Amino acid sequence: MCRNIKPLFNFDPPATEQEIRDAALQFVRKLSGTTKPSKRNEAAFEHAVVSIAACARELLDSLETSHPPHNREGVAAKARSRNLTRFA
C-alpha cells in the first residue's frame, strides 16, 4: 500500500490538499492494516487521516531547498518510461 505514496515536496505546482489527504489515507491504511474501517472505528480512522494530513501540510510548508522545483510532467514521463522498461 505505501509504495503508492509519492514524494510531494518541491514540485511545481505544489502538492494539492487532495494529494496530501490521499497520502495520509494510504499511511493510515497501512498502519491500521485495513482499507475500510468498521463502523465502530470509522471516526478514529477519519480523525487520523485529517491529523496526519495537517501534519504533512505543515511539514511541506516548512521544508526548504536550494534545488529548483521538479516539473510534474517530467517526473511522470520518467516514471512511465521506467514502467515501460520494467514491465515490457
Residue pairs with C-beta under 8 A, 6 or more apart in sequence:
1 26
1 29
1 30
1 35
2 26
2 27
2 30
4 26
5 23
5 26
5 27
6 19
6 23
8 15
8 19
8 20
8 23
8 56
8 60
9 15
9 60
9 63
9 65
10 63
10 65
10 67
10 69
10 70
11 69
11 70
11 71
11 72
11 75
12 69
12 70
12 71
12 72
13 72
14 60
15 60
17 53
17 57
20 53
20 56
20 57
20 60
21 49
21 53
23 53
23 56
24 48
24 49
24 50
24 52
24 53
24 56
25 49
27 52
28 45
28 48
28 49
28 52
29 35
31 48
32 41
32 45
32 48
37 44
37 45
